[in-house]
Amino acid sequence: MFACICRAVTTDDVGAAMDNGAATVAAVAKATRACTSCGICRDRIRAMLGERDAQCPRVAAAAQVAAV
């Protein structure tokens, strides 16, 4: 599935960028060129980053501490 149609960036491409350390929309854009044309995919990329964060035990633990 495409994450960014303008640049033909797939969700797998975005996942690989995140696996290689991209943790922000800007970092994913730099690694893949997603979000560098029309910008419609920015919310999709942001959601993918959020899903990745939700799966990370360290991020979830930090969020719980911050909420207290």
C-alpha positions in Angstrom: 0.0 0.0 0.0 1.2 3.5 -0.8 1.8 5.9 2.1 2.7 8.7 -0.3 1.3 8.5 -3.8 3.1 11.5 -5.2 6.5 10.0 -4.5 5.5 6.3 -4.8 6.5 5.6 -1.2 5.0 2.5 0.3 4.1 1.8 3.9 7.0 -0.8 3.8 9.3 2.0 2.8 8.1 4.1 5.7 8.4 1.2 8.1 12.0 0.6 6.9 12.8 4.3 7.6 11.4 4.0 11.1 13.4 0.8 11.6 16.5 2.8 10.7 15.8 5.5 13.2 13.3 7.9 11.6 11.1 9.0 14.5 9.5 12.2 13.1 7.6 13.1 10.0 10.6 15.2 8.9 13.0 12.3 9.4 10.7 10.0 7.4 10.5 12.6 4.7 14.3 12.9 4.5 14.7 9.2 4.3 11.9 8.4 1.8 10.8 11.7 0.2 7.3 11.1 1.4 5.5 14.4 2.4 7.8 16.4 0.1 5.3 17.1 -2.6 1.6 17.9 -1.8 1.7 16.9 1.9 -1.6 15.0 2.0 0.3 12.0 3.3 1.6 13.8 6.3 -1.3 12.7 8.6 -0.8 9.1 7.4 2.9 9.2 8.2 2.2 10.8 11.6 -0.3 8.0 12.3 2.2 5.4 11.4 4.7 6.9 13.8 2.1 7.0 16.5 1.3 3.4 16.0 5.0 2.5 16.2 5.3 4.6 19.4 2.2 2.8 20.9 3.9 -0.6 20.3 7.1 0.5 22.0 7.1 -0.4 25.7 9.5 2.4 26.6 7.3 5.0 24.9 4.2 3.6 26.6 5.9 3.7 30.0 7.1 7.2 29.5 3.6 8.3 28.6 2.2 6.8 31.7 4.7 8.5 33.9 4.1 11.9 32.2 0.3 11.5 32.8 0.8 11.2 36.6 
